[in-house]
């Protein structure tokens, strides 16, 4: 998985009734665009994310 600042991270909900989460990647800490990423989610929360198989990067 590779990303750049400004790309969006979409994390699919993995439980019944749990919605998807999405946010903007504000910092890439891994080598050559790899994780981990600092993500500012649409709900205002900012956190360090190590994306799993339920996550997709949407390039800007």
Residue, then its C-alpha position, 0 to 999 in steps of 0.5 A: x500500500x502506497x499513499x501520499x499526503x492529500x490522499x484519502x484513506x477509506x477503512x471499511x467497517x468489519x462488523x454488522x452495522x458498523x459504518x465505513x470511516x474515511x479521512x485525509x492522509x496528513x503525514x506519511x511516516x513509512x518509507x516510499x509512501x508506505x504505512x503508517x499514516x497520520x490520518x485526519x478522519x472526517x469526524x475530526x479525530x486525528x490518529x496514527x493508522x497502520x492500515x489492514x486489509x479492510x483499508x483502501x487508499x483513494x489517490x487524489 
